[in-house]
Amino acid sequence: MSGERKGSSEPDIEIGAAAKARKLRFRSKPRSDVEFRGGTRFRTDKDVEELELETDEQSERRNLPDEVEPGVTYRNVEVGWAARARLRTPDEERDEQ
């Protein structure tokens, strides 16, 4: 494994999930939230620098609206979700300036 990045938008970590259901009904309106926390440090010969964390999440739904209604039966539902995180190195931050 080399220390070179493959591309500026490629994540360092990606977590995903997928689900299917023939029938799905909610008793109450669901609440969901995704939050990324943390960071890391980068040690050079001269200094220790904090790295910036870039995050992104994406979901895809089939036969399921963004806002579901309690008591409604949704059929042939598919949901896919992915969260990505990428650390920006000090060299990348300097290149953008």
C-alpha positions as CSV (number, residue, x, y, z in Angstrom):
1,M,0.0,0.0,0.0
2,S,1.6,3.3,-1.0
3,G,1.2,6.6,0.7
4,E,-0.1,8.3,-2.4
5,R,-3.7,9.4,-2.7
6,K,-5.7,7.9,-5.6
7,G,-7.7,11.1,-6.2
8,S,-8.9,14.2,-4.4
9,S,-12.5,12.9,-4.0
10,E,-11.8,9.3,-3.0
11,P,-12.8,8.7,0.7
12,D,-10.4,7.2,3.2
13,I,-13.3,5.3,4.8
14,E,-16.7,4.5,3.5
15,I,-19.5,2.7,5.4
16,G,-22.7,1.6,3.7
17,A,-25.9,-0.4,4.2
18,A,-28.7,-1.7,2.0
19,A,-32.2,-3.0,2.9
20,K,-35.2,-4.4,1.0
21,A,-38.7,-5.1,2.3
22,R,-41.9,-6.4,0.6
23,K,-44.0,-4.4,3.1
24,L,-43.0,-1.6,5.4
25,R,-45.2,0.4,7.8
26,F,-44.1,3.0,10.4
27,R,-45.9,3.4,13.7
28,S,-44.5,6.9,14.1
29,K,-42.4,9.3,12.0
30,P,-38.8,8.1,12.2
31,R,-36.0,10.4,13.2
32,S,-32.4,9.9,12.0
33,D,-29.2,11.9,12.2
34,V,-25.7,11.2,11.1
35,E,-22.8,13.0,12.7
36,F,-19.1,12.5,12.1
37,R,-16.7,13.3,14.9
38,G,-13.0,13.1,15.4
39,G,-9.8,14.0,13.6
40,T,-6.2,13.1,13.7
41,R,-2.8,14.6,13.6
42,F,-0.1,14.5,11.0
43,R,3.5,14.5,12.2
44,T,6.2,16.0,10.0
45,D,9.9,16.4,10.7
46,K,9.2,19.9,11.9
47,D,5.7,19.9,13.4
48,V,2.5,18.1,14.3
49,E,-0.5,19.4,12.3
50,E,-4.2,18.7,12.7
51,L,-5.9,17.2,9.7
52,E,-9.3,18.5,8.5
53,L,-12.1,15.9,8.1
54,E,-14.3,16.1,5.0
55,T,-17.6,14.2,5.3
56,D,-20.4,13.2,3.0
57,E,-23.5,11.0,3.2
58,Q,-25.9,9.8,0.5
59,S,-29.0,7.7,0.4
60,E,-31.1,6.2,-2.4
61,R,-34.7,5.0,-2.0
62,R,-37.1,3.1,-4.2
63,N,-40.8,3.2,-3.4
64,L,-40.2,5.1,-0.2
65,P,-40.6,8.9,0.0
66,D,-38.2,11.2,1.8
67,E,-40.9,12.0,4.4
68,V,-42.7,8.8,5.3
69,E,-46.2,8.9,6.9
70,P,-47.1,6.8,10.0
71,G,-49.7,4.1,9.3
72,V,-49.0,4.0,5.5
73,T,-47.9,0.7,4.1
74,Y,-45.1,1.0,1.5
75,R,-44.4,-1.9,-0.8
76,N,-41.3,-3.3,-2.5
77,V,-39.1,-0.9,-0.7
78,E,-35.3,-0.6,-1.3
79,V,-33.0,1.7,0.6
80,G,-29.3,2.3,0.2
81,W,-27.1,4.5,2.4
82,A,-23.4,5.4,2.4
83,A,-21.3,7.7,4.6
84,R,-17.8,8.7,3.6
85,A,-15.0,10.5,5.3
86,R,-11.7,11.8,4.0
87,L,-8.7,13.5,5.7
88,R,-7.2,16.5,4.0
89,T,-3.4,16.6,4.3
90,P,-1.6,19.9,4.9
91,D,-0.2,19.7,1.4
92,E,-3.7,19.6,-0.2
93,E,-4.8,22.6,1.8
94,R,-1.8,24.6,0.6
95,D,-2.3,23.6,-3.0
96,E,-5.9,25.1,-2.9
97,Q,-4.6,28.5,-1.8
